[in-house]
Amino acid sequence: MSSSLNCIGDVKASRREFLKVSGLALGAAAVPAWLLELEAAEAEAVDKGKLADAALSAARTLRASYADIRINRYRNENIFTREKQVQQVSRTQSFGCGVRVLLKGTWGFASSHKVTAEEVRRITLQAIEIAQANAAYQRKPFTLAPVTKVATSWRSNFEKDPFDIPLEDKIGFLLKLNEAALKVKGVNFINSSLAFVNEQKFFASSEGSRIEQYIIRSFPNFNVTAVDSVKGDFQSRRSLGGPQGMGYEYAEKYPWLAEAEQAGNEAVEKLKAKPVEPGKYDLVLHPTHLWLTIHESTGHSTELDRALGWEADYAGTSFLTPDKTGKFQFGSKIINMVADRTQKAGLATVGYDDDGVPAQRWHLVREGVFVDWQTTRELASLVGQKTSYGCCHADSWGSVPFPRMPNVSLEPSKEKITVDALLAGVKNGILIYGDGSYSIDQQRYNFQFGGQTFWEIKNGKKGAMLRDVAYQSRTPDFWGACDAIGGEATYELNGSFFDGKGEPGQSNAVSHGCPAARFRQITVLNTAPAAGRS
């Protein structure tokens, strides 16, 4: 729920009337400051400890073997501009609670935007009733891996809270970015945006944990377009700097203006770039591109619930299965993939997951061999593990927590290998920057990936720009073809604000760090329509 619909407790009729008549308008403009302040005051006034006691006491009385409550407040701000104009400013807030119970090995969940003791007891009873109804279809009772109880608070790593920065400063940043791109001769259009997310999360369980977390994420973004009106062609280049688990300092420290100007030049250059000739090429993939291939081929394939078929009706399955753990050759021996919920600036970085499990770092692939899964408290025992890796997450107080991807990253080489060193070993290849369109099958096995910019590699040197490039492979073949990985200096963190999964659908933010890397003899296609090829 956004501020245009959200309410908690007993709210005055005048406010209800205001929301009724103005709710649609608020979605297209900034929510009035007084309304944000009112909701913030209402959230601060809630005694979360007493509400947790009410829910957990009711759950015990109703004979639940386990229960937890999440009382969360979410804030979002989005600013959109185009050329010299502000197109939209959107501010939303959401505050509510969700109660989860385990009754005879079966889950029940209920939630409400009213955060009062009476309402908490009501939704706890509703969760029990849902668990009782679900029990008729439960094939095997769930058991939870143990977790140590903890009472603590945690804040993500940021310097400047973006919600404390004046709106005019943010708009000024975007318009300067647009100006930097538009000064490039041949650039016709640019749109840019800023997105900020704040999650204020409270978790309490019947096992004694009490956890509060304050999380900030930021996402500057732009897209530059150049048009050749004579040929009827247009080309674009999006920003390469992706979203980060950082504050407003990200907008100030990253060289956004320089990148916008570079993007303008590259969009113009793409209009004259020569089409790629299909065939087998050695690829050098920049981390601004490779992160998405990691996400789709490795991040999703190592989700245990997917491998067990729990997501088969929507998100698919996985070519990896539990019997392959510790045995399957996922890639070459230099491939080491880590899952990490502690990674600095990671979008999926937290102090604790929505099971109350502390954030951790572990290997999914070690020296090319698939060795482990992403797990939650209910999944761990299914693969013989005694504890959870802390991958439980819900995108709202009103959503059911379930397994979600942590930050999944490719470790860099311990040697000081540069991008130029990777290029030096290529006689005929392609260097790719930025993520583009992609396609991958439901088992995360066969895939095709595009990018933002493509450059010839001839006899170890970066050459002319190419266009209409995509490559195809199978996950183990692709990672098996990796023969060189860049050092720490080539490592970058990228990711997505919007990783979808589940029914009803939920969105998770997740990062993927990686160095530049080289892959031998990968199939490359020309993606231009047949009539448009030279």
C-alpha positions in Angstrom: 0.0 0.0 0.0 1.1 3.5 -0.7 0.3 6.7 1.3 -2.6 7.3 -0.9 -4.3 4.2 0.5 -2.5 3.4 3.7 -4.0 3.8 7.2 -3.2 2.5 10.6 -5.2 2.4 13.8 -8.0 4.8 14.4 -7.7 7.5 11.9 -9.7 10.7 11.7 -12.5 10.8 9.2 -11.1 14.0 7.7 -8.0 12.2 6.7 -10.0 9.3 5.2 -12.0 11.8 3.1 -8.8 13.5 1.9 -7.4 10.1 0.8 -10.6 9.2 -0.9 -10.7 12.2 -3.2 -6.9 12.7 -3.7 -5.5 9.2 -3.8 -5.2 9.0 -7.6 -3.4 12.3 -7.8 -0.9 11.4 -5.1 0.4 8.6 -7.3 1.5 11.1 -9.9 3.1 13.7 -7.7 4.9 14.2 -4.4 2.9 13.2 -1.4 2.3 16.3 0.8 4.9 16.6 3.5 2.3 16.8 6.2 0.9 13.4 5.2 4.3 11.8 5.3 5.0 13.3 8.7 1.6 12.2 10.0 2.2 8.6 9.0 5.8 8.7 10.3 4.4 9.9 13.7 1.8 7.1 13.7 4.5 4.5 13.0 6.8 5.9 15.7 4.0 5.8 18.2 3.4 2.1 17.9 4.8 0.0 20.7 6.2 -2.9 18.7 7.2 -4.9 21.7 3.7 -5.0 23.2 2.2 -5.8 19.8 4.7 -8.7 19.4 3.8 -10.0 22.9 0.1 -9.9 21.9 0.6 -11.8 18.7 3.0 -14.4 20.1 0.9 -15.0 23.2 -2.2 -15.5 21.1 -0.3 -18.0 18.9 0.8 -20.0 21.9 -2.7 -20.1 23.3 -3.8 -21.4 19.9 -1.1 -24.1 20.1 1.2 -22.9 17.3 4.6 -24.6 17.6 6.2 -21.4 16.2 5.1 -17.9 15.4 6.6 -14.6 14.3 5.5 -11.1 13.6 6.9 -8.5 11.3 6.0 -4.8 11.8 7.4 -2.9 8.8 7.4 0.6 7.4 8.5 1.2 3.7 9.3 4.5 2.0 9.9 5.0 -1.7 10.8 8.0 -3.7 11.0 8.1 -7.5 11.9 11.1 -9.7 11.7 11.1 -13.4 13.0 13.6 -15.9 13.4 14.0 -19.7 15.7 16.4 -21.4 15.0 19.7 -19.5 11.8 18.7 -17.8 10.7 17.0 -14.7 8.1 14.4 -15.7 7.1 12.9 -12.3 7.8 12.8 -8.6 6.3 9.9 -6.7 6.6 9.4 -3.0 4.9 6.5 -1.3 4.8 5.0 2.2 3.5 1.7 3.6 3.1 0.6 7.2 1.6 -2.7 8.5 2.1 -6.0 10.1 2.1 -9.7 9.2 1.9 -12.8 11.4 3.2 -16.2 10.5 2.4 -19.4 12.4 3.5 -23.0 12.2 0.7 -25.4 13.4 1.3 -29.1 13.2 4.0 -28.5 10.6 1.8 -26.3 8.4 2.2 -22.6 7.7 -0.4 -20.0 8.1 0.0 -16.3 7.4 -2.2 -13.2 7.7 -1.5 -9.4 7.6 -3.1 -6.0 8.1 -2.5 -2.3 7.6 -4.0 -1.7 11.0 -1.3 -2.0 13.6 -3.2 -2.3 16.9 -3.2 -4.9 19.6 -6.8 -5.9 18.7 -5.9 -6.2 15.0 -2.8 -8.2 15.8 -4.7 -10.7 17.8 -7.3 -11.0 15.0 -4.8 -11.7 12.2 -3.0 -14.2 14.5 -6.3 -16.1 14.8 -6.7 -15.8 11.0 -3.2 -17.2 10.4 -4.1 -20.2 12.6 -7.3 -20.8 10.7 -5.3 -20.6 7.4 -2.8 -23.1 8.8 -5.6 -25.5 9.7 -7.1 -25.2 6.2 -3.7 -25.7 4.6 -3.1 -28.9 6.7 -5.5 -30.8 4.6 -3.0 -30.4 1.7 0.3 -30.6 3.5 2.1 -33.8 2.3 5.0 -33.5 4.8 5.2 -31.4 8.0 7.7 -28.6 7.9 10.5 -28.6 10.5 12.7 -25.5 11.1 16.4 -25.6 11.4 17.5 -24.1 14.8 18.6 -20.4 15.1 20.1 -18.6 18.1 17.7 -16.0 19.6 18.9 -12.4 19.4 17.8 -9.0 20.5 19.5 -6.3 18.4 19.3 -3.5 15.8 21.1 -3.1 12.5 21.6 -0.4 9.9 22.8 -0.8 6.4 26.0 1.0 5.3 25.2 4.5 4.1 26.5 8.0 4.6 23.6 10.2 3.6 20.0 9.2 4.0 18.4 10.2 0.6 15.1 10.9 2.3 16.8 13.8 4.2 18.1 15.4 0.9 16.0 18.2 -0.5 13.9 17.4 -3.6 15.4 20.3 -5.5 18.9 18.9 -5.1 17.8 15.6 -6.6 16.1 17.2 -9.5 19.1 19.4 -10.1 21.3 16.3 -10.2 19.2 14.7 -12.9 18.9 17.9 -15.0 22.7 18.3 -15.0 23.1 14.7 -16.0 20.7 15.3 -18.9 22.6 18.4 -19.9 25.8 16.5 -20.0 24.4 14.0 -22.5 22.5 16.5 -24.6 25.7 18.5 -25.3 27.0 15.6 -27.4 26.3 16.3 -31.1 23.8 13.8 -32.4 22.0 13.0 -29.2 18.3 13.6 -29.5 16.8 12.3 -26.2 17.6 11.4 -22.7 15.5 10.3 -19.8 16.8 9.9 -16.3 15.6 8.9 -12.9 16.4 8.5 -9.2 14.8 5.8 -7.0 15.3 5.5 -3.3 14.0 2.8 -0.9 14.0 2.7 2.9 12.9 -0.4 4.8 12.3 -0.1 8.5 11.8 -3.7 9.7 10.9 -5.2 13.1 10.9 -8.9 13.6 9.9 -10.9 16.7 9.6 -14.6 17.1 8.2 -17.1 19.6 11.8 -18.3 20.1 12.7 -15.0 21.7 14.3 -12.9 19.0 13.7 -9.2 18.6 15.3 -7.5 15.6 15.1 -4.0 14.2 16.7 -3.1 10.8 17.0 0.2 8.8 17.9 -0.4 5.2 18.6 2.1 2.4 19.0 1.5 -1.3 19.6 3.9 -4.2 19.2 3.7 -8.0 20.3 6.6 -10.3 19.6 5.7 -14.0 19.5 7.2 -17.4 19.0 6.3 -21.1 20.4 8.3 -24.0 19.1 8.0 -27.6 20.5 9.2 -30.9 18.5 9.1 -34.1 19.5 8.9 -37.7 16.4 10.3 -39.4 17.7 9.6 -42.9 18.1 5.8 -42.3 15.2 5.6 -39.9 17.5 4.2 -37.3 17.9 5.0 -33.6 20.3 3.6 -31.0 20.4 4.0 -27.2 22.9 3.5 -24.4 21.8 3.1 -20.8 23.8 3.9 -17.7 26.3 1.3 -16.6 26.3 2.2 -13.0 23.7 0.1 -11.4 21.7 0.3 -8.2 23.6 0.0 -4.9 22.9 -0.5 -1.2 24.1 3.0 -0.5 22.7 6.4 0.4 22.7 9.7 -1.5 26.5 9.7 -1.5 26.2 7.3 -4.5 24.9 10.2 -6.6 27.7 12.4 -5.5 30.7 10.0 -5.7 30.1 8.0 -8.9 31.1 9.9 -12.1 27.6 10.2 -13.4 28.1 13.3 -15.5 31.1 11.8 -17.3 29.3 8.6 -17.9 26.3 10.5 -19.4 28.5 12.3 -21.8 30.3 9.0 -22.7 26.9 7.3 -23.2 25.9 10.1 -25.6 29.0 9.6 -27.7 28.5 5.8 -27.7 24.8 6.1 -28.7 25.9 8.2 -31.7 28.7 5.9 -32.6 26.3 2.9 -32.5 24.4 4.4 -35.5 27.6 3.9 -37.6 28.9 0.7 -36.0 29.2 -2.3 -38.3 27.0 -5.3 -37.8 28.6 -8.4 -36.3 29.3 -11.4 -38.4 27.8 -14.5 -36.7 30.2 -17.1 -35.6 32.4 -18.4 -32.8 34.3 -15.7 -30.8 36.3 -15.3 -27.7 34.5 -12.9 -25.4 35.8 -10.5 -22.8 32.9 -9.6 -20.6 33.0 -6.4 -18.5 31.4 -6.7 -15.0 28.6 -4.2 -16.1 27.5 -7.0 -18.4 28.5 -10.2 -16.7 26.5 -9.5 -13.5 23.2 -10.3 -15.4 24.6 -13.6 -16.8 25.5 -14.6 -13.2 22.1 -13.7 -12.0 20.2 -15.7 -14.5 22.5 -18.7 -14.9 23.9 -19.1 -11.4 21.8 -17.1 -9.0 18.5 -18.7 -10.0 19.8 -22.2 -10.7 21.1 -22.5 -7.1 17.8 -21.7 -5.5 16.9 -24.9 -3.7 13.1 -24.3 -3.8 13.4 -24.0 -7.5 15.4 -27.2 -7.8 12.8 -29.0 -5.7 10.0 -28.0 -8.0 8.3 -25.5 -5.6 8.5 -22.8 -8.3 7.8 -24.9 -11.3 4.4 -23.4 -12.1 5.8 -19.9 -12.4 9.5 -19.3 -12.2 10.6 -22.8 -13.4 13.0 -25.4 -12.1 16.7 -25.9 -12.2 19.1 -28.2 -14.2 20.9 -28.5 -10.8 19.4 -31.1 -8.4 20.3 -32.1 -4.9 22.1 -35.2 -6.0 24.6 -33.0 -8.0 25.9 -31.2 -4.8 29.6 -31.6 -4.5 29.8 -33.6 -7.8 28.7 -31.5 -10.8 31.3 -29.6 -12.8 29.6 -26.2 -13.1 32.5 -24.4 -14.7 36.3 -24.3 -15.1 38.5 -24.6 -12.0 39.0 -20.8 -11.8 35.2 -20.3 -11.2 34.3 -19.5 -7.5 30.8 -18.2 -6.9 29.8 -16.9 -3.5 26.5 -16.1 -2.0 26.8 -13.2 0.4 24.2 -11.3 2.5 27.0 -9.3 4.2 28.6 -7.8 1.0 29.2 -4.1 1.4 26.7 -2.0 -0.8 24.9 -5.2 -1.8 21.2 -4.8 -2.5 20.3 -8.1 -0.7 22.6 -7.2 2.2 20.9 -7.3 5.6 21.7 -8.0 9.2 19.1 -10.7 9.5 16.7 -12.4 7.2 12.9 -12.7 7.7 13.5 -15.9 9.7 15.7 -14.1 12.1 18.8 -15.8 10.8 22.0 -13.7 10.7 23.5 -12.7 7.3 26.3 -15.0 6.0 28.7 -15.7 3.2 29.3 -19.1 1.6 30.3 -20.8 -1.6 27.8 -22.0 -4.2 30.6 -23.0 -6.7 34.1 -23.7 -5.5 36.9 -24.4 -8.1 34.3 -25.0 -10.7 32.3 -27.6 -8.7 28.7 -26.9 -7.6 28.9 -27.3 -3.8 25.9 -25.7 -2.1 22.5 -24.1 -2.2 20.6 -21.0 -1.0 18.6 -22.1 2.0 16.0 -21.0 4.6 15.1 -22.6 8.0 12.6 -24.8 6.3 14.8 -25.8 3.4 18.1 -26.6 5.2 17.1 -30.0 6.5 16.0 -31.1 3.1 19.6 -31.2 2.0 21.0 -32.4 5.2 22.1 -29.1 6.7 21.7 -28.3 10.3 21.4 -24.5 9.9 20.0 -22.0 7.5 22.0 -19.7 5.3 19.4 -16.9 5.9 17.7 -16.5 2.5 14.1 -15.9 3.7 12.6 -12.6 2.6 9.3 -10.9 2.0 8.9 -7.7 0.0 6.2 -6.3 2.3 4.6 -6.7 5.7 1.7 -8.0 3.6 3.7 -10.7 1.8 4.5 -14.2 2.8 8.3 -14.7 3.5 9.8 -17.3 1.3 13.3 -18.2 -0.2 14.9 -15.3 -2.1 18.2 -14.9 -3.8 21.2 -13.4 -1.8 23.9 -11.4 -3.5 25.7 -13.9 -5.7 29.1 -13.0 -7.0 32.1 -14.3 -9.0 35.3 -14.0 -7.0 38.2 -12.1 -8.7 41.6 -13.6 -9.4 44.2 -13.2 -6.7 46.6 -12.1 -9.4 46.6 -8.5 -10.7 45.1 -9.3 -14.1 43.8 -6.3 -16.0 41.2 -5.9 -18.8 44.1 -5.2 -21.2 45.7 -8.5 -20.1 42.5 -10.4 -20.9 42.3 -8.7 -24.3 46.0 -9.5 -25.0 45.2 -13.2 -25.1 42.5 -12.8 -27.8 43.1 -13.0 -31.6 39.5 -12.6 -32.7 36.9 -11.7 -30.2 34.3 -9.2 -28.8 34.4 -7.0 -25.7 31.0 -6.4 -24.2 29.8 -3.7 -21.8 26.4 -3.3 -20.1 23.4 -5.5 -19.8 20.8 -5.9 -22.6 18.0 -8.1 -23.6 18.2 -11.8 -22.7 16.4 -15.1 -22.8 16.9 -18.2 -20.7 14.9 -21.4 -20.3 13.0 -22.5 -17.3 15.8 -24.8 -16.1 18.4 -22.0 -16.3 20.4 -24.1 -18.8 20.1 -22.7 -22.3 20.5 -18.9 -22.7 21.1 -15.9 -24.9 22.4 -12.5 -23.8 22.8 -9.1 -25.5 24.5 -6.0 -24.1 24.9 -2.2 -24.4 28.1 -1.7 -26.4 30.3 -4.2 -28.3 33.8 -3.8 -29.5 36.0 -5.9 -31.8 39.1 -7.5 -30.3 41.8 -8.0 -33.0 45.2 -9.4 -32.1 44.9 -8.5 -28.5 43.7 -4.9 -29.0 40.3 -3.2 -28.6 39.1 -2.2 -32.1 36.0 -0.8 -33.8 32.5 -0.7 -32.3 30.1 -3.5 -33.4 26.3 -3.7 -33.2 23.5 -6.3 -33.1 25.5 -8.7 -30.9 24.1 -11.6 -28.8 25.8 -14.8 -27.6 24.3 -18.2 -26.9 25.4 -21.0 -24.7 24.5 -23.5 -22.0 25.3 -22.7 -18.4 28.0 -25.4 -17.7 29.5 -25.0 -21.2 29.7 -21.2 -20.8 31.3 -21.2 -17.3 33.5 -24.1 -18.4 34.8 -21.9 -21.3 36.1 -19.3 -18.9 39.9 -19.4 -19.0 40.9 -16.1 -17.3 39.4 -13.8 -14.7 40.4 -10.2 -13.9 41.9 -9.2 -10.6 40.4 -7.2 -7.7 40.9 -3.9 -9.6 38.5 -5.0 -12.3 35.8 -6.0 -9.8 32.5 -4.1 -9.8 29.1 -4.5 -8.1 25.9 -4.3 -10.1 22.4 -5.7 -9.7 18.7 -5.3 -9.9 15.9 -3.6 -7.9 13.4 -5.9 -9.4 14.0 -9.6 -9.3 10.5 -11.2 -9.6 9.5 -14.5 -8.1 6.5 -16.3 -6.5 2.7 -16.3 -6.8 1.4 -13.7 -5.9 4.5 -12.1 -7.3 7.1 -10.5 -5.1 10.1 -8.3 -6.0 13.5 -8.6 -4.4 16.6 -6.4 -4.8 19.8 -8.3 -5.4 23.4 -7.5 -6.3 26.1 -9.5 -8.3 29.7 -8.5 -8.1 32.3 -9.8 -10.6 35.6 -9.0 -12.3 36.0 -8.9 -16.0 36.4 -12.4 -17.5 37.3 -14.1 -20.7 35.4 -16.9 -22.4 36.7 -19.0 -25.3 34.8 -19.8 -28.5 31.2 -18.8 -27.7 28.5 -18.7 -30.4 27.6 -15.1 -31.4 24.5 -14.2 -33.4 23.5 -11.1 -35.3 20.2 -9.9 -33.8 19.2 -7.4 -36.5 16.1 -8.2 -38.5 17.1 -10.1 -41.7 16.0 -7.2 -44.0 18.2 -4.8 -42.1 21.4 -6.8 -42.3 24.2 -5.7 -44.7 
